[in-house]
């Protein structure tokens, strides 16, 4: 036969593509691009540990039916701004399409203080794996990436006491360890304290709105102080 089915492995995915003995490596790359969208300029084909030269024919490399050719992709570098959608809010984040999903989660951690291991990220309804590049999922400028917390993480319920500056009144508030300081403010608002004009201090440190109580190492029964006013410099 003049043709055979050869398996191309791209980023842990395997694709079977028909090639002819007298196809050049360049033509094989064109076929990979046409079928699966990986640009020729980014492809390096490797067979038996050897990099294949564009001008050689398939016959030259003695391919056989069902043999495996690896396609290495040169990372496509392109800075884009994506929109991270959380259940309660959204914000823009600058990433590179060659960033891994794991790196994206670390950037979200820097922004929000959530452990990367607890985040599930998806794009267009597809859950994204940590070791794959954003570009593989078709992430581009202004793409929306939906990020939720993994369920079933045991969050400890706890009671903290909020000490107001006037008269040292201690208000008990029931929260869990993954509540953010912002969540705590919302709970206080229900109790009639206007939180927007207040900031919290724990262990002499000003607390960050978007960080969790666990991140601040707050324990059950601890007391937080609340002060009127705002902190300059965030």
Secondary structure as GFF3:
##gff-version 3
##sequence-region A 1 234
A	DSSP	beta_strand	3	10	.	.	.	ID=ss1
A	DSSP	beta_strand	13	20	.	.	.	ID=ss2
A	DSSP	alpha_helix	25	36	.	.	.	ID=ss3
A	DSSP	three_ten_helix	40	42	.	.	.	ID=ss4
A	DSSP	beta_strand	43	47	.	.	.	ID=ss5
A	DSSP	beta_strand	50	51	.	.	.	ID=ss6
A	DSSP	three_ten_helix	58	61	.	.	.	ID=ss7
A	DSSP	beta_strand	68	73	.	.	.	ID=ss8
A	DSSP	beta_strand	79	85	.	.	.	ID=ss9
A	DSSP	beta_strand	90	96	.	.	.	ID=ss10
A	DSSP	alpha_helix	101	112	.	.	.	ID=ss11
A	DSSP	three_ten_helix	116	118	.	.	.	ID=ss12
A	DSSP	beta_strand	119	123	.	.	.	ID=ss13
A	DSSP	beta_strand	126	127	.	.	.	ID=ss14
A	DSSP	three_ten_helix	134	137	.	.	.	ID=ss15
A	DSSP	beta_strand	144	149	.	.	.	ID=ss16
A	DSSP	beta_strand	157	164	.	.	.	ID=ss17
A	DSSP	beta_strand	170	176	.	.	.	ID=ss18
A	DSSP	alpha_helix	181	190	.	.	.	ID=ss19
A	DSSP	three_ten_helix	195	197	.	.	.	ID=ss20
A	DSSP	beta_strand	198	202	.	.	.	ID=ss21
A	DSSP	beta_strand	205	206	.	.	.	ID=ss22
A	DSSP	beta_strand	223	228	.	.	.	ID=ss23
###
